Amino acid sequence: MMLPQWLLLLFLLFSFLFLLTRGSPTKYNLLGLKEVCIRNQDCQTGCCRRAPDICESHCAEKGSEGSLCQTLAFFGQYRQCPCLQNLTCVYWKSEKWSAIAFGHCQKIGRQKLAEKMFF
C-alpha cells in the first residue's frame, strides 16, 4: 500500500523544519572555519555562509574593513557574513531589500554613529 503524496510531502517538510530548529550544539561541538554547516549557531564565528554558486554552506569569518556584509540572516544563514565587532555594515538605501541589507564593512566614528542613530 502506497502513502498519498501529500502525506509524504508533509513528512519531508516536518523533517526539514526539525533539522532547522534543533537545539544548538554545545560550545565544544561548534564547527570550525570552512566546515559544512546548517545555520549560524553551528559555527564558532557565528556565520554560516551560503555559497552563491553551490547549495552548500560553510562556516566563515566575519567581515573585515572593506569586505562585503549583510545585516540580517535569511533562514539561519548569511550570503555575506556580518562585520566584526568594531565595524558596521554601511549600505545605500537602494541596496536594502526588506529588512536585509547588503553593504561594506566600515569603521564609523562615535559622532557619525550617533548622528546615524538619532537623526
Jmol script that loads the backbone (N, CA, C; Angstrom):
load data "model"
ATOM      1  N   MET A   1       0.841  -1.172   0.000  1.00  0.00           N
ATOM      2  CA  MET A   1       0.000   0.000   0.000  1.00  0.00           C
ATOM      3  C   MET A   1       0.893   1.245   0.000  1.00  0.00           C
ATOM      4  N   MET A   2       0.635   2.163  -0.911  1.00  0.00           N
ATOM      5  CA  MET A   2       1.448   3.372  -1.035  1.00  0.00           C
ATOM      6  C   MET A   2       0.805   4.515  -0.247  1.00  0.00           C
ATOM      7  N   LEU A   3       1.661   5.348   0.319  1.00  0.00           N
ATOM      8  CA  LEU A   3       1.184   6.527   1.032  1.00  0.00           C
ATOM      9  C   LEU A   3       0.791   7.603   0.028  1.00  0.00           C
ATOM     10  N   PRO A   4      -0.203   8.394   0.348  1.00  0.00           N
ATOM     11  CA  PRO A   4      -0.554   9.512  -0.531  1.00  0.00           C
ATOM     12  C   PRO A   4       0.614  10.491  -0.616  1.00  0.00           C
ATOM     13  N   GLN A   5       0.727  11.162  -1.744  1.00  0.00           N
ATOM     14  CA  GLN A   5       1.835  12.090  -1.961  1.00  0.00           C
ATOM     15  C   GLN A   5       1.819  13.230  -0.953  1.00  0.00           C
ATOM     16  N   TRP A   6       0.669  13.733  -0.601  1.00  0.00           N
ATOM     17  CA  TRP A   6       0.610  14.854   0.330  1.00  0.00           C
ATOM     18  C   TRP A   6       1.130  14.468   1.704  1.00  0.00           C
ATOM     19  N   LEU A   7       0.916  13.203   2.104  1.00  0.00           N
ATOM     20  CA  LEU A   7       1.400  12.739   3.393  1.00  0.00           C
ATOM     21  C   LEU A   7       2.925  12.625   3.384  1.00  0.00           C
ATOM     22  N   LEU A   8       3.466  12.169   2.292  1.00  0.00           N
ATOM     23  CA  LEU A   8       4.910  12.079   2.148  1.00  0.00           C
ATOM     24  C   LEU A   8       5.545  13.472   2.149  1.00  0.00           C
ATOM     25  N   LEU A   9       4.942  14.409   1.447  1.00  0.00           N
ATOM     26  CA  LEU A   9       5.449  15.781   1.426  1.00  0.00           C
ATOM     27  C   LEU A   9       5.368  16.421   2.807  1.00  0.00           C
ATOM     28  N   LEU A  10       4.308  16.161   3.520  1.00  0.00           N
ATOM     29  CA  LEU A  10       4.148  16.692   4.868  1.00  0.00           C
ATOM     30  C   LEU A  10       5.240  16.140   5.789  1.00  0.00           C
ATOM     31  N   PHE A  11       5.523  14.868   5.666  1.00  0.00           N
ATOM     32  CA  PHE A  11       6.588  14.249   6.457  1.00  0.00           C
ATOM     33  C   PHE A  11       7.938  14.885   6.133  1.00  0.00           C
ATOM     34  N   LEU A  12       8.238  15.097   4.873  1.00  0.00           N
ATOM     35  CA  LEU A  12       9.504  15.719   4.475  1.00  0.00           C
ATOM     36  C   LEU A  12       9.607  17.154   4.987  1.00  0.00           C
ATOM     37  N   LEU A  13       8.508  17.889   4.948  1.00  0.00           N
ATOM     38  CA  LEU A  13       8.505  19.261   5.443  1.00  0.00           C
ATOM     39  C   LEU A  13       8.801  19.301   6.935  1.00  0.00           C
ATOM     40  N   PHE A  14       8.128  18.465   7.716  1.00  0.00           N
ATOM     41  CA  PHE A  14       8.375  18.431   9.151  1.00  0.00           C
ATOM     42  C   PHE A  14       9.795  17.967   9.471  1.00  0.00           C
ATOM     43  N   SER A  15      10.333  17.050   8.696  1.00  0.00           N
ATOM     44  CA  SER A  15      11.709  16.601   8.905  1.00  0.00           C
ATOM     45  C   SER A  15      12.689  17.744   8.668  1.00  0.00           C
ATOM     46  N   PHE A  16      12.464  18.522   7.605  1.00  0.00           N
ATOM     47  CA  PHE A  16      13.322  19.658   7.284  1.00  0.00           C
ATOM     48  C   PHE A  16      13.229  20.715   8.384  1.00  0.00           C
ATOM     49  N   LEU A  17      12.017  21.028   8.848  1.00  0.00           N
ATOM     50  CA  LEU A  17      11.839  22.009   9.914  1.00  0.00           C
ATOM     51  C   LEU A  17      12.495  21.553  11.213  1.00  0.00           C
ATOM     52  N   PHE A  18      12.443  20.266  11.498  1.00  0.00           N
ATOM     53  CA  PHE A  18      13.097  19.741  12.691  1.00  0.00           C
ATOM     54  C   PHE A  18      14.599  19.969  12.623  1.00  0.00           C
ATOM     55  N   LEU A  19      15.198  19.730  11.468  1.00  0.00           N
ATOM     56  CA  LEU A  19      16.640  19.945  11.322  1.00  0.00           C
ATOM     57  C   LEU A  19      17.014  21.413  11.506  1.00  0.00           C
ATOM     58  N   LEU A  20      16.168  22.318  11.008  1.00  0.00           N
ATOM     59  CA  LEU A  20      16.461  23.742  11.137  1.00  0.00           C
ATOM     60  C   LEU A  20      16.303  24.251  12.562  1.00  0.00           C
ATOM     61  N   THR A  21      15.422  23.655  13.332  1.00  0.00           N
ATOM     62  CA  THR A  21      15.122  24.177  14.663  1.00  0.00           C
ATOM     63  C   THR A  21      15.689  23.330  15.787  1.00  0.00           C
ATOM     64  N   ARG A  22      16.540  22.381  15.477  1.00  0.00           N
ATOM     65  CA  ARG A  22      17.092  21.546  16.540  1.00  0.00           C
ATOM     66  C   ARG A  22      17.949  22.395  17.469  1.00  0.00           C
ATOM     67  N   GLY A  23      18.176  21.932  18.664  1.00  0.00           N
ATOM     68  CA  GLY A  23      18.945  22.676  19.662  1.00  0.00           C
ATOM     69  C   GLY A  23      20.347  22.976  19.166  1.00  0.00           C
ATOM     70  N   SER A  24      20.892  24.090  19.588  1.00  0.00           N
ATOM     71  CA  SER A  24      22.233  24.464  19.151  1.00  0.00           C
ATOM     72  C   SER A  24      23.256  23.549  19.813  1.00  0.00           C
ATOM     73  N   PRO A  25      24.353  23.290  19.135  1.00  0.00           N
ATOM     74  CA  PRO A  25      25.356  22.399  19.689  1.00  0.00           C
ATOM     75  C   PRO A  25      26.039  23.038  20.896  1.00  0.00           C
ATOM     76  N   THR A  26      26.636  22.223  21.732  1.00  0.00           N
ATOM     77  CA  THR A  26      27.377  22.763  22.859  1.00  0.00           C
ATOM     78  C   THR A  26      28.602  23.489  22.342  1.00  0.00           C
ATOM     79  N   LYS A  27      29.234  24.291  23.193  1.00  0.00           N
ATOM     80  CA  LYS A  27      30.367  25.075  22.724  1.00  0.00           C
ATOM     81  C   LYS A  27      31.534  24.198  22.292  1.00  0.00           C
ATOM     82  N   TYR A  28      31.575  22.948  22.741  1.00  0.00           N
ATOM     83  CA  TYR A  28      32.647  22.054  22.346  1.00  0.00           C
ATOM     84  C   TYR A  28      32.401  21.434  20.974  1.00  0.00           C
ATOM     85  N   ASN A  29      31.174  21.455  20.513  1.00  0.00           N
ATOM     86  CA  ASN A  29      30.839  20.858  19.227  1.00  0.00           C
ATOM     87  C   ASN A  29      30.690  21.884  18.109  1.00  0.00           C
ATOM     88  N   LEU A  30      31.002  23.149  18.374  1.00  0.00           N
ATOM     89  CA  LEU A  30      30.868  24.167  17.341  1.00  0.00           C
ATOM     90  C   LEU A  30      31.838  23.888  16.206  1.00  0.00           C
ATOM     91  N   LEU A  31      31.401  24.217  15.008  1.00  0.00           N
ATOM     92  CA  LEU A  31      32.184  23.922  13.814  1.00  0.00           C
ATOM     93  C   LEU A  31      33.237  24.994  13.556  1.00  0.00           C
ATOM     94  N   GLY A  32      34.358  24.577  12.996  1.00  0.00           N
ATOM     95  CA  GLY A  32      35.438  25.498  12.655  1.00  0.00           C
ATOM     96  C   GLY A  32      35.250  26.078  11.267  1.00  0.00           C
ATOM     97  N   LEU A  33      36.200  26.912  10.858  1.00  0.00           N
ATOM     98  CA  LEU A  33      36.144  27.552   9.544  1.00  0.00           C
ATOM     99  C   LEU A  33      36.104  26.519   8.433  1.00  0.00           C
ATOM    100  N   LYS A  34      35.317  26.801   7.422  1.00  0.00           N
ATOM    101  CA  LYS A  34      35.166  26.006   6.196  1.00  0.00           C
ATOM    102  C   LYS A  34      34.513  24.645   6.413  1.00  0.00           C
ATOM    103  N   GLU A  35      33.982  24.389   7.605  1.00  0.00           N
ATOM    104  CA  GLU A  35      33.230  23.154   7.817  1.00  0.00           C
ATOM    105  C   GLU A  35      31.793  23.371   7.363  1.00  0.00           C
ATOM    106  N   VAL A  36      31.159  22.328   6.859  1.00  0.00           N
ATOM    107  CA  VAL A  36      29.784  22.419   6.369  1.00  0.00           C
ATOM    108  C   VAL A  36      28.848  22.661   7.555  1.00  0.00           C
ATOM    109  N   CYS A  37      27.928  23.629   7.399  1.00  0.00           N
ATOM    110  CA  CYS A  37      27.014  23.999   8.480  1.00  0.00           C
ATOM    111  C   CYS A  37      25.589  24.131   7.940  1.00  0.00           C
ATOM    112  N   ILE A  38      24.641  24.224   8.876  1.00  0.00           N
ATOM    113  CA  ILE A  38      23.241  24.396   8.508  1.00  0.00           C
ATOM    114  C   ILE A  38      22.747  25.785   8.885  1.00  0.00           C
ATOM    115  N   ARG A  39      23.230  26.313  10.016  1.00  0.00           N
ATOM    116  CA  ARG A  39      22.789  27.629  10.477  1.00  0.00           C
ATOM    117  C   ARG A  39      23.912  28.309  11.247  1.00  0.00           C
ATOM    118  N   ASN A  40      23.764  29.591  11.509  1.00  0.00           N
ATOM    119  CA  ASN A  40      24.803  30.397  12.134  1.00  0.00           C
ATOM    120  C   ASN A  40      25.218  29.878  13.511  1.00  0.00           C
ATOM    121  N   GLN A  41      24.281  29.364  14.294  1.00  0.00           N
ATOM    122  CA  GLN A  41      24.575  28.892  15.638  1.00  0.00           C
ATOM    123  C   GLN A  41      25.503  27.682  15.644  1.00  0.00           C
ATOM    124  N   ASP A  42      25.674  27.026  14.516  1.00  0.00           N
ATOM    125  CA  ASP A  42      26.539  25.854  14.435  1.00  0.00           C
ATOM    126  C   ASP A  42      28.019  26.225  14.396  1.00  0.00           C
ATOM    127  N   CYS A  43      28.335  27.468  14.069  1.00  0.00           N
ATOM    128  CA  CYS A  43      29.718  27.884  13.814  1.00  0.00           C
ATOM    129  C   CYS A  43      30.330  28.642  14.984  1.00  0.00           C
ATOM    130  N   GLN A  44      31.634  28.465  15.171  1.00  0.00           N
ATOM    131  CA  GLN A  44      32.359  29.202  16.201  1.00  0.00           C
ATOM    132  C   GLN A  44      32.305  30.703  15.934  1.00  0.00           C
ATOM    133  N   THR A  45      32.352  31.100  14.677  1.00  0.00           N
ATOM    134  CA  THR A  45      32.355  32.516  14.323  1.00  0.00           C
ATOM    135  C   THR A  45      30.954  33.118  14.333  1.00  0.00           C
ATOM    136  N   GLY A  46      29.930  32.297  14.332  1.00  0.00           N
ATOM    137  CA  GLY A  46      28.556  32.792  14.296  1.00  0.00           C
ATOM    138  C   GLY A  46      28.091  33.133  12.893  1.00  0.00           C
ATOM    139  N   CYS A  47      28.821  32.680  11.886  1.00  0.00           N
ATOM    140  CA  CYS A  47      28.448  32.968  10.499  1.00  0.00           C
ATOM    141  C   CYS A  47      28.490  31.700   9.662  1.00  0.00           C
ATOM    142  N   CYS A  48      27.320  31.252   9.252  1.00  0.00           N
ATOM    143  CA  CYS A  48      27.191  30.142   8.310  1.00  0.00           C
ATOM    144  C   CYS A  48      26.878  30.771   6.961  1.00  0.00           C
ATOM    145  N   ARG A  49      27.858  30.786   6.056  1.00  0.00           N
ATOM    146  CA  ARG A  49      27.747  31.498   4.786  1.00  0.00           C
ATOM    147  C   ARG A  49      27.400  30.532   3.666  1.00  0.00           C
ATOM    148  N   ARG A  50      26.321  30.845   2.965  1.00  0.00           N
ATOM    149  CA  ARG A  50      25.893  30.017   1.833  1.00  0.00           C
ATOM    150  C   ARG A  50      26.592  30.502   0.576  1.00  0.00           C
ATOM    151  N   ALA A  51      27.265  29.606  -0.090  1.00  0.00           N
ATOM    152  CA  ALA A  51      27.952  29.949  -1.333  1.00  0.00           C
ATOM    153  C   ALA A  51      26.913  30.195  -2.419  1.00  0.00           C
ATOM    154  N   PRO A  52      27.066  31.271  -3.204  1.00  0.00           N
ATOM    155  CA  PRO A  52      26.052  31.607  -4.209  1.00  0.00           C
ATOM    156  C   PRO A  52      25.972  30.618  -5.369  1.00  0.00           C
ATOM    157  N   ASP A  53      27.069  29.938  -5.682  1.00  0.00           N
ATOM    158  CA  ASP A  53      27.072  29.070  -6.855  1.00  0.00           C
ATOM    159  C   ASP A  53      26.778  27.606  -6.551  1.00  0.00           C
ATOM    160  N   ILE A  54      26.843  27.209  -5.271  1.00  0.00           N
ATOM    161  CA  ILE A  54      26.535  25.824  -4.898  1.00  0.00           C
ATOM    162  C   ILE A  54      25.540  25.829  -3.754  1.00  0.00           C
ATOM    163  N   CYS A  55      25.000  24.692  -3.440  1.00  0.00           N
ATOM    164  CA  CYS A  55      23.966  24.612  -2.406  1.00  0.00           C
ATOM    165  C   CYS A  55      24.524  24.251  -1.038  1.00  0.00           C
ATOM    166  N   GLU A  56      25.826  24.396  -0.829  1.00  0.00           N
ATOM    167  CA  GLU A  56      26.416  24.090   0.458  1.00  0.00           C
ATOM    168  C   GLU A  56      26.701  25.364   1.226  1.00  0.00           C
ATOM    169  N   SER A  57      26.666  25.258   2.544  1.00  0.00           N
ATOM    170  CA  SER A  57      27.001  26.377   3.419  1.00  0.00           C
ATOM    171  C   SER A  57      28.198  25.975   4.265  1.00  0.00           C
ATOM    172  N   HIS A  58      29.074  26.930   4.509  1.00  0.00           N
ATOM    173  CA  HIS A  58      30.285  26.681   5.275  1.00  0.00           C
ATOM    174  C   HIS A  58      30.468  27.765   6.328  1.00  0.00           C
ATOM    175  N   CYS A  59      31.096  27.419   7.442  1.00  0.00           N
ATOM    176  CA  CYS A  59      31.429  28.406   8.463  1.00  0.00           C
ATOM    177  C   CYS A  59      32.486  29.348   7.895  1.00  0.00           C
ATOM    178  N   ALA A  60      32.285  30.647   8.111  1.00  0.00           N
ATOM    179  CA  ALA A  60      33.205  31.645   7.562  1.00  0.00           C
ATOM    180  C   ALA A  60      33.496  32.713   8.608  1.00  0.00           C
ATOM    181  N   GLU A  61      34.574  33.460   8.379  1.00  0.00           N
ATOM    182  CA  GLU A  61      34.947  34.551   9.280  1.00  0.00           C
ATOM    183  C   GLU A  61      34.030  35.743   9.049  1.00  0.00           C
ATOM    184  N   LYS A  62      33.849  36.548  10.091  1.00  0.00           N
ATOM    185  CA  LYS A  62      33.069  37.775   9.949  1.00  0.00           C
ATOM    186  C   LYS A  62      33.871  38.778   9.143  1.00  0.00           C
ATOM    187  N   GLY A  63      33.165  39.747   8.555  1.00  0.00           N
ATOM    188  CA  GLY A  63      33.779  40.683   7.632  1.00  0.00           C
ATOM    189  C   GLY A  63      34.756  41.653   8.258  1.00  0.00           C
ATOM    190  N   SER A  64      35.891  41.870   7.572  1.00  0.00           N
ATOM    191  CA  SER A  64      36.869  42.867   7.988  1.00  0.00           C
ATOM    192  C   SER A  64      36.580  44.166   7.246  1.00  0.00           C
ATOM    193  N   GLU A  65      37.322  45.207   7.537  1.00  0.00           N
ATOM    194  CA  GLU A  65      37.062  46.510   6.942  1.00  0.00           C
ATOM    195  C   GLU A  65      37.161  46.443   5.418  1.00  0.00           C
ATOM    196  N   GLY A  66      36.121  46.914   4.733  1.00  0.00           N
ATOM    197  CA  GLY A  66      36.081  46.920   3.278  1.00  0.00           C
ATOM    198  C   GLY A  66      35.444  45.698   2.645  1.00  0.00           C
ATOM    199  N   SER A  67      35.206  44.650   3.420  1.00  0.00           N
ATOM    200  CA  SER A  67      34.609  43.441   2.839  1.00  0.00           C
ATOM    201  C   SER A  67      33.093  43.577   2.751  1.00  0.00           C
ATOM    202  N   LEU A  68      32.472  42.744   1.922  1.00  0.00           N
ATOM    203  CA  LEU A  68      31.022  42.745   1.771  1.00  0.00           C
ATOM    204  C   LEU A  68      30.382  42.228   3.051  1.00  0.00           C
ATOM    205  N   CYS A  69      29.171  42.723   3.356  1.00  0.00           N
ATOM    206  CA  CYS A  69      28.484  42.302   4.574  1.00  0.00           C
ATOM    207  C   CYS A  69      26.978  42.264   4.342  1.00  0.00           C
ATOM    208  N   GLN A  70      26.290  41.648   5.282  1.00  0.00           N
ATOM    209  CA  GLN A  70      24.838  41.528   5.261  1.00  0.00           C
ATOM    210  C   GLN A  70      24.343  41.810   6.669  1.00  0.00           C
ATOM    211  N   THR A  71      23.210  42.488   6.812  1.00  0.00           N
ATOM    212  CA  THR A  71      22.750  42.891   8.145  1.00  0.00           C
ATOM    213  C   THR A  71      21.951  41.810   8.867  1.00  0.00           C
ATOM    214  N   LEU A  72      21.129  41.043   8.193  1.00  0.00           N
ATOM    215  CA  LEU A  72      20.317  40.010   8.838  1.00  0.00           C
ATOM    216  C   LEU A  72      20.449  38.684   8.114  1.00  0.00           C
ATOM    217  N   ALA A  73      20.306  37.601   8.867  1.00  0.00           N
ATOM    218  CA  ALA A  73      20.362  36.267   8.278  1.00  0.00           C
ATOM    219  C   ALA A  73      19.021  35.933   7.628  1.00  0.00           C
ATOM    220  N   PHE A  74      19.048  35.087   6.614  1.00  0.00           N
ATOM    221  CA  PHE A  74      17.861  34.625   5.912  1.00  0.00           C
ATOM    222  C   PHE A  74      17.817  33.114   6.050  1.00  0.00           C
ATOM    223  N   PHE A  75      16.809  32.591   6.733  1.00  0.00           N
ATOM    224  CA  PHE A  75      16.684  31.155   7.031  1.00  0.00           C
ATOM    225  C   PHE A  75      17.906  30.626   7.777  1.00  0.00           C
ATOM    226  N   GLY A  76      18.433  31.423   8.721  1.00  0.00           N
ATOM    227  CA  GLY A  76      19.528  30.972   9.571  1.00  0.00           C
ATOM    228  C   GLY A  76      20.896  30.988   8.933  1.00  0.00           C
ATOM    229  N   GLN A  77      21.030  31.583   7.744  1.00  0.00           N
ATOM    230  CA  GLN A  77      22.316  31.640   7.061  1.00  0.00           C
ATOM    231  C   GLN A  77      22.523  33.023   6.454  1.00  0.00           C
ATOM    232  N   TYR A  78      23.762  33.327   6.170  1.00  0.00           N
ATOM    233  CA  TYR A  78      24.115  34.575   5.505  1.00  0.00           C
ATOM    234  C   TYR A  78      24.604  34.286   4.098  1.00  0.00           C
ATOM    235  N   ARG A  79      24.385  35.245   3.204  1.00  0.00           N
ATOM    236  CA  ARG A  79      25.035  35.198   1.901  1.00  0.00           C
ATOM    237  C   ARG A  79      26.395  35.875   1.999  1.00  0.00           C
ATOM    238  N   GLN A  80      26.464  36.932   2.823  1.00  0.00           N
ATOM    239  CA  GLN A  80      27.715  37.596   3.186  1.00  0.00           C
ATOM    240  C   GLN A  80      27.713  37.713   4.706  1.00  0.00           C
ATOM    241  N   CYS A  81      28.816  37.401   5.357  1.00  0.00           N
ATOM    242  CA  CYS A  81      28.872  37.445   6.823  1.00  0.00           C
ATOM    243  C   CYS A  81      28.780  38.873   7.329  1.00  0.00           C
ATOM    244  N   PRO A  82      28.252  39.052   8.542  1.00  0.00           N
ATOM    245  CA  PRO A  82      28.216  40.391   9.132  1.00  0.00           C
ATOM    246  C   PRO A  82      29.632  40.842   9.488  1.00  0.00           C
ATOM    247  N   CYS A  83      29.759  42.096   9.885  1.00  0.00           N
ATOM    248  CA  CYS A  83      31.068  42.677  10.188  1.00  0.00           C
ATOM    249  C   CYS A  83      31.563  42.250  11.561  1.00  0.00           C
ATOM    250  N   LEU A  84      32.870  42.392  11.752  1.00  0.00           N
ATOM    251  CA  LEU A  84      33.471  42.181  13.059  1.00  0.00           C
ATOM    252  C   LEU A  84      32.902  43.197  14.046  1.00  0.00           C
ATOM    253  N   GLN A  85      33.162  42.995  15.322  1.00  0.00           N
ATOM    254  CA  GLN A  85      32.523  43.771  16.374  1.00  0.00           C
ATOM    255  C   GLN A  85      32.819  45.271  16.298  1.00  0.00           C
ATOM    256  N   ASN A  86      34.006  45.689  15.888  1.00  0.00           N
ATOM    257  CA  ASN A  86      34.350  47.111  15.869  1.00  0.00           C
ATOM    258  C   ASN A  86      33.970  47.803  14.559  1.00  0.00           C
ATOM    259  N   LEU A  87      33.256  47.107  13.677  1.00  0.00           N
ATOM    260  CA  LEU A  87      32.851  47.650  12.378  1.00  0.00           C
ATOM    261  C   LEU A  87      31.333  47.637  12.242  1.00  0.00           C
ATOM    262  N   THR A  88      30.838  48.371  11.258  1.00  0.00           N
ATOM    263  CA  THR A  88      29.406  48.361  10.979  1.00  0.00           C
ATOM    264  C   THR A  88      29.189  48.176   9.476  1.00  0.00           C
ATOM    265  N   CYS A  89      28.052  47.632   9.113  1.00  0.00           N
ATOM    266  CA  CYS A  89      27.715  47.394   7.711  1.00  0.00           C
ATOM    267  C   CYS A  89      27.038  48.651   7.154  1.00  0.00           C
ATOM    268  N   VAL A  90      27.726  49.344   6.249  1.00  0.00           N
ATOM    269  CA  VAL A  90      27.214  50.569   5.650  1.00  0.00           C
ATOM    270  C   VAL A  90      26.705  50.227   4.254  1.00  0.00           C
ATOM    271  N   TYR A  91      25.486  50.690   3.941  1.00  0.00           N
ATOM    272  CA  TYR A  91      24.879  50.348   2.656  1.00  0.00           C
ATOM    273  C   TYR A  91      24.058  51.523   2.143  1.00  0.00           C
ATOM    274  N   TRP A  92      23.856  51.550   0.841  1.00  0.00           N
ATOM    275  CA  TRP A  92      22.971  52.533   0.218  1.00  0.00           C
ATOM    276  C   TRP A  92      21.548  52.063   0.414  1.00  0.00           C
ATOM    277  N   LYS A  93      20.621  52.988   0.510  1.00  0.00           N
ATOM    278  CA  LYS A  93      19.211  52.615   0.710  1.00  0.00           C
ATOM    279  C   LYS A  93      18.696  51.748  -0.426  1.00  0.00           C
ATOM    280  N   SER A  94      19.228  51.930  -1.617  1.00  0.00           N
ATOM    281  CA  SER A  94      18.784  51.139  -2.767  1.00  0.00           C
ATOM    282  C   SER A  94      19.249  49.686  -2.667  1.00  0.00           C
ATOM    283  N   GLU A  95      20.246  49.413  -1.802  1.00  0.00           N
ATOM    284  CA  GLU A  95      20.751  48.051  -1.638  1.00  0.00           C
ATOM    285  C   GLU A  95      20.010  47.291  -0.559  1.00  0.00           C
ATOM    286  N   LYS A  96      19.004  47.911   0.041  1.00  0.00           N
ATOM    287  CA  LYS A  96      18.250  47.264   1.111  1.00  0.00           C
ATOM    288  C   LYS A  96      17.031  46.566   0.531  1.00  0.00           C
ATOM    289  N   TRP A  97      16.875  45.300   0.851  1.00  0.00           N
ATOM    290  CA  TRP A  97      15.731  44.517   0.411  1.00  0.00           C
ATOM    291  C   TRP A  97      15.000  44.079   1.670  1.00  0.00           C
ATOM    292  N   SER A  98      13.840  44.642   1.908  1.00  0.00           N
ATOM    293  CA  SER A  98      13.074  44.382   3.127  1.00  0.00           C
ATOM    294  C   SER A  98      13.942  44.751   4.324  1.00  0.00           C
ATOM    295  N   ALA A  99      14.153  43.857   5.269  1.00  0.00           N
ATOM    296  CA  ALA A  99      14.981  44.150   6.441  1.00  0.00           C
ATOM    297  C   ALA A  99      16.427  43.714   6.225  1.00  0.00           C
ATOM    298  N   ILE A 100      16.708  43.061   5.108  1.00  0.00           N
ATOM    299  CA  ILE A 100      18.047  42.565   4.827  1.00  0.00           C
ATOM    300  C   ILE A 100      18.763  43.564   3.934  1.00  0.00           C
ATOM    301  N   ALA A 101      19.925  44.020   4.378  1.00  0.00           N
ATOM    302  CA  ALA A 101      20.698  44.983   3.600  1.00  0.00           C
ATOM    303  C   ALA A 101      22.092  44.428   3.342  1.00  0.00           C
ATOM    304  N   PHE A 102      22.612  44.722   2.153  1.00  0.00           N
ATOM    305  CA  PHE A 102      23.953  44.319   1.768  1.00  0.00           C
ATOM    306  C   PHE A 102      24.805  45.565   1.618  1.00  0.00           C
ATOM    307  N   GLY A 103      26.014  45.539   2.144  1.00  0.00           N
ATOM    308  CA  GLY A 103      26.890  46.705   2.059  1.00  0.00           C
ATOM    309  C   GLY A 103      28.342  46.321   2.242  1.00  0.00           C
ATOM    310  N   HIS A 104      29.122  47.261   2.800  1.00  0.00           N
ATOM    311  CA  HIS A 104      30.543  47.062   3.051  1.00  0.00           C
ATOM    312  C   HIS A 104      30.843  47.394   4.509  1.00  0.00           C
ATOM    313  N   CYS A 105      31.777  46.663   5.108  1.00  0.00           N
ATOM    314  CA  CYS A 105      32.169  46.900   6.493  1.00  0.00           C
ATOM    315  C   CYS A 105      33.050  48.140   6.576  1.00  0.00           C
ATOM    316  N   GLN A 106      32.707  49.039   7.510  1.00  0.00           N
ATOM    317  CA  GLN A 106      33.483  50.261   7.700  1.00  0.00           C
ATOM    318  C   GLN A 106      33.533  50.617   9.168  1.00  0.00           C
ATOM    319  N   LYS A 107      34.623  51.335   9.527  1.00  0.00           N
ATOM    320  CA  LYS A 107      34.702  51.911  10.875  1.00  0.00           C
ATOM    321  C   LYS A 107      33.935  53.211  10.842  1.00  0.00           C
ATOM    322  N   ILE A 108      33.161  53.456  11.877  1.00  0.00           N
ATOM    323  CA  ILE A 108      32.423  54.715  11.958  1.00  0.00           C
ATOM    324  C   ILE A 108      32.767  55.349  13.293  1.00  0.00           C
ATOM    325  N   GLY A 109      33.135  56.630  13.256  1.00  0.00           N
ATOM    326  CA  GLY A 109      33.457  57.350  14.482  1.00  0.00           C
ATOM    327  C   GLY A 109      32.234  57.494  15.362  1.00  0.00           C
ATOM    328  N   ARG A 110      32.442  57.801  16.634  1.00  0.00           N
ATOM    329  CA  ARG A 110      31.323  57.921  17.573  1.00  0.00           C
ATOM    330  C   ARG A 110      30.337  58.996  17.152  1.00  0.00           C
ATOM    331  N   GLN A 111      30.832  60.139  16.675  1.00  0.00           N
ATOM    332  CA  GLN A 111      29.937  61.237  16.305  1.00  0.00           C
ATOM    333  C   GLN A 111      29.069  60.839  15.102  1.00  0.00           C
ATOM    334  N   LYS A 112      29.663  60.235  14.087  1.00  0.00           N
ATOM    335  CA  LYS A 112      28.889  59.819  12.919  1.00  0.00           C
ATOM    336  C   LYS A 112      27.876  58.748  13.299  1.00  0.00           C
ATOM    337  N   LEU A 113      28.271  57.830  14.180  1.00  0.00           N
ATOM    338  CA  LEU A 113      27.369  56.773  14.607  1.00  0.00           C
ATOM    339  C   LEU A 113      26.172  57.373  15.353  1.00  0.00           C
ATOM    340  N   ALA A 114      26.410  58.354  16.211  1.00  0.00           N
ATOM    341  CA  ALA A 114      25.320  58.997  16.949  1.00  0.00           C
ATOM    342  C   ALA A 114      24.396  59.730  15.990  1.00  0.00           C
ATOM    343  N   GLU A 115      24.962  60.410  14.989  1.00  0.00           N
ATOM    344  CA  GLU A 115      24.125  61.098  14.007  1.00  0.00           C
ATOM    345  C   GLU A 115      23.267  60.107  13.237  1.00  0.00           C
ATOM    346  N   LYS A 116      23.873  58.982  12.885  1.00  0.00           N
ATOM    347  CA  LYS A 116      23.142  57.971  12.119  1.00  0.00           C
ATOM    348  C   LYS A 116      21.991  57.377  12.945  1.00  0.00           C
ATOM    349  N   MET A 117      22.201  57.231  14.248  1.00  0.00           N
ATOM    350  CA  MET A 117      21.182  56.611  15.099  1.00  0.00           C
ATOM    351  C   MET A 117      20.040  57.564  15.429  1.00  0.00           C
ATOM    352  N   PHE A 118      20.344  58.873  15.640  1.00  0.00           N
ATOM    353  CA  PHE A 118      19.337  59.775  16.161  1.00  0.00           C
ATOM    354  C   PHE A 118      18.795  60.770  15.151  1.00  0.00           C
ATOM    355  N   PHE A 119      19.425  60.981  14.016  1.00  0.00           N
ATOM    356  CA  PHE A 119      18.952  62.000  13.067  1.00  0.00           C
ATOM    357  C   PHE A 119      18.557  61.407  11.762  1.00  0.00           C
TER     358      PHE A 119
END
end "model"
wireframe off; spacefill off
backbone 0.3
color backbone group
